[in-house]
Amino acid sequence: MISKYSALIGVVALGLGVPAHAQFQLSDRYSDEDGDLMADVPSDESDLIDPSTLIFSYTPVEDPAVYEGVWEGFLDHLSEVTGKDVQFFPVQNNAAQIEAMRAGRLHVAGVNTGGTPLAVACAGFRPFAMMAANDGSFGYEMEIITYPDSGIESVEDIAGKTMTFTSETSNSGNKAPSAILETEFGLTAGEDFDVSYSGAHDSSVLGVVNQDYEAAAVANSVLNRMLERDVVSRDQIETIYTSETFPTTAYGTVYNLTPELQDSIREAFMSFDWEGTALAQEFLQSGEEQFIEISFKDDWAVIRTIDEANGVTYECN
């Protein structure tokens, strides 16, 4: 649907020596008759659910309570459009979010870029929206950051040090930097540098600022929001690498909600008035002012390619 990544996909594929379209397989529990790489909505009405309360979660952050307030206005709108009660579900990590959806305890979610393919493959996640600027532009970059006087002035200086990632499923927090470090700089995790995990992008930023982490890979959309809130200041951080642009958090539903409910949830995202809301205040600093339609098949092709380059498989128990 959104073609700005077509050139990037070719560059990533060429640099990593893999096909331009990564292989992707849904769990056997789902079907994909229309070829959109997402679980089909069940045709048998007995397999559909229509919960009285919708459970919503946002991609894991260090302090979910902060984001519960940020999302409050939108969730009120979601409730009004769908006629359902809506509850915010704070999650501590990507695995918990995906497992909750797979188990039927989560109905609507914002899933981080790297975790979206796993959620689609294993939890029946059907993403349909992403945040964007008013002009329709969207996305974020992965930055490798350190602190001043850390002794790390370039990516090559990470050799012999410890690199902090966020989680194994994160695109900018693990998969993309791992591929870039190895293919562009010849640095292999566990061989040329040690690895630690922080659990969240904001935790990685704070760890670098507090000099607990020597270097970290983070999404600059998160970093920019922390700078705007004065959680950290620019003079506490040195950026030594900035990637190409990637798609950001995907918003969608679990596959087996009734079609009518899925349609009304989609309508709520597209009809939400951002002006004057806490959501606008929080995300404007990363250039996001509206929800736009996305295609998982097209817009996440680059992410699936990175997954294949990293040898990622989607094993769903």
Long-range contacts (C-beta under 8 A, 24 or more apart in sequence): 1-293, 1-294, 1-295, 1-298, 1-299, 2-138, 2-294, 2-295, 2-298, 2-299, 3-298, 4-245, 5-245, 5-247, 5-299, 5-301, 5-302, 8-244, 8-245, 8-302, 9-301, 9-302, 9-305, 11-244, 12-179, 12-244, 12-302, 12-305, 12-306, 12-309, 13-305, 15-183, 15-184, 16-179, 16-183, 16-305, 16-306, 16-309, 17-309, 18-305, 18-308, 18-309, 19-305, 19-308, 20-301, 20-305, 21-301, 21-304, 21-305, 22-301, 22-304, 22-305, 22-306, 22-307, 22-308, 22-309, 23-304, 23-308, 24-117, 24-121, 24-304, 24-314, 25-121, 25-314, 26-120, 26-121, 27-121, 27-122, 27-314, 27-316, 29-124, 29-316, 30-124, 30-255, 35-297, 36-295, 36-296, 36-297, 37-120, 37-296, 37-297, 38-120, 38-125, 38-126, 38-127, 38-255, 38-296, 38-297, 39-120, 39-124, 39-125, 39-126, 39-255, 40-255, 41-126, 41-255, 41-256, 41-259, 41-262, 42-255, 42-256, 47-256, 48-256, 48-257, 48-258, 48-259, 49-104, 49-256, 49-257, 49-258, 50-257, 50-258, 50-261, 51-84, 51-107, 51-257, 52-84, 52-85, 53-84, 53-85, 53-86, 53-87, 54-78, 54-79, 54-82, 54-84, 54-85, 54-86, 54-87, 54-107, 54-108, 54-265, 55-86, 55-87, 55-89, 55-100, 55-105, 55-106, 55-107, 55-108, 56-86, 56-87, 56-88, 56-89, 56-106, 56-107, 56-108, 56-109, 57-88, 57-89, 57-90, 57-91, 57-97, 57-100, 57-106, 57-108, 57-109, 57-110, 58-88, 58-91, 58-109, 58-110, 58-249, 59-91, 59-94, 59-97, 59-109, 59-110, 59-111, 59-112, 59-115, 59-249, 60-91, 60-92, 60-93, 60-94, 60-96, 60-97, 60-112, 60-167, 60-199, 60-200, 61-200, 61-201, 61-202, 61-222, 62-199, 62-200, 62-202, 62-203, 62-206, 63-202, 64-90, 64-91, 64-92, 65-90, 67-282, 69-278, 70-278, 70-279, 70-282, 71-278, 71-279, 72-278, 73-277, 73-278, 73-279, 74-268, 74-272, 74-277, 74-279, 77-268, 77-271, 77-272, 77-273, 78-108, 78-265, 78-268, 80-268, 81-264, 81-265, 81-267, 81-268, 81-271, 82-261, 82-264, 82-265, 82-268, 83-264, 84-261, 92-199, 93-167, 93-199, 93-200, 94-118, 94-167, 94-169, 94-170, 95-167, 95-169, 98-122, 98-123, 98-125, 98-169, 99-123, 101-125, 101-254, 102-316, 104-254, 106-254, 107-253, 107-254, 107-257, 108-251, 108-252, 108-253, 108-254, 108-265, 109-251, 109-252, 109-253, 110-249, 110-250, 110-251, 111-249, 111-250, 111-251, 111-252, 112-169, 112-170, 112-171, 112-173, 112-249, 113-140, 113-170, 113-171, 113-172, 113-219, 113-246, 113-247, 113-248, 113-249, 113-250, 113-300, 113-303, 114-169, 114-170, 114-171, 114-172, 114-173, 114-174, 114-175, 114-176, 114-303, 115-167, 115-169, 115-170, 115-171, 116-250, 116-296, 116-300, 116-303, 117-300, 117-303, 117-304, 117-307, 117-314, 118-169, 118-314, 120-296, 121-314, 121-316, 122-314, 122-316, 123-254, 124-254, 124-255, 124-256, 125-250, 125-252, 125-253, 125-254, 125-255, 126-252, 126-253, 126-254, 126-255, 126-262, 126-296, 127-250, 127-251, 127-252, 127-294, 127-296, 128-251, 128-252, 128-253, 128-266, 128-269, 128-293, 128-294, 129-250, 129-251, 129-252, 129-266, 129-269, 129-270, 129-291, 129-292, 129-293, 129-294, 130-247, 130-248, 130-249, 130-250, 130-251, 130-291, 130-292, 130-294, 130-299, 131-248, 131-249, 131-283, 131-288, 131-289, 131-290, 131-291, 131-292, 132-288, 132-289, 132-290, 132-291, 132-292, 133-287, 133-288, 133-289, 133-290, 134-289, 134-290, 136-292, 137-287, 138-247, 138-248, 138-287, 138-288, 138-292, 139-245, 139-246, 139-247, 139-248, 140-172, 140-219, 140-220, 140-221, 140-245, 140-246, 140-248, 140-286, 141-172, 141-219, 141-220, 141-242, 141-243, 141-244, 141-245, 141-246, 142-171, 142-172, 142-173, 142-176, 142-177, 142-180, 142-217, 142-218, 142-219, 142-220, 142-241, 142-242, 142-243, 142-246, 143-217, 143-218, 143-219, 143-220, 143-223, 143-239, 143-241, 143-242, 143-243, 144-177, 144-215, 144-216, 144-217, 144-239, 144-240, 144-241, 145-205, 145-208, 145-215, 145-216, 145-217, 145-218, 145-223, 145-237, 145-238, 145-239, 145-240, 146-208, 146-214, 146-215, 146-216, 146-237, 146-238, 146-240, 147-208, 147-209, 147-211, 147-236, 147-237, 147-238, 148-235, 148-236, 148-238, 150-211, 150-214, 150-215, 150-238, 152-214, 152-215, 152-238, 152-240, 153-238, 153-240, 154-240, 155-181, 155-184, 155-185, 155-187, 155-240, 155-241, 156-185, 156-187, 157-240, 158-185, 158-187, 158-192, 158-193, 158-214, 158-215, 159-187, 159-192, 159-193, 160-192, 160-193, 161-193, 161-194, 161-214, 161-215, 162-193, 162-194, 162-195, 162-196, 162-213, 162-214, 162-215, 163-189, 163-193, 163-194, 163-195, 163-196, 163-214, 163-215, 163-216, 163-217, 164-195, 164-196, 164-197, 164-198, 164-204, 164-207, 164-208, 164-213, 164-214, 164-215, 164-216, 164-217, 165-195, 165-196, 165-197, 165-198, 165-204, 165-216, 165-217, 166-197, 166-198, 166-199, 166-200, 166-201, 166-203, 166-204, 166-217, 166-218, 167-197, 167-199, 167-200, 168-197, 170-201, 171-246, 171-303, 171-306, 172-201, 172-217, 172-218, 172-219, 172-243, 172-246, 173-201, 173-204, 173-217, 173-218, 173-219, 174-217, 175-303, 175-306, 175-307, 175-310, 175-312, 176-217, 176-243, 176-246, 176-306, 177-217, 177-243, 178-310, 179-306, 179-309, 179-310, 180-241, 180-243, 183-309, 202-226, 202-231, 205-231, 205-232, 205-237, 206-231, 206-232, 208-236, 208-237, 209-236, 209-237, 215-240, 219-248, 220-286, 221-248, 221-286, 221-288, 222-286, 224-285, 224-286, 225-282, 225-283, 225-285, 225-286, 227-285, 228-285, 246-302, 246-303, 247-294, 247-299, 247-300, 247-302, 247-303, 248-288, 250-294, 250-296, 250-300, 251-291
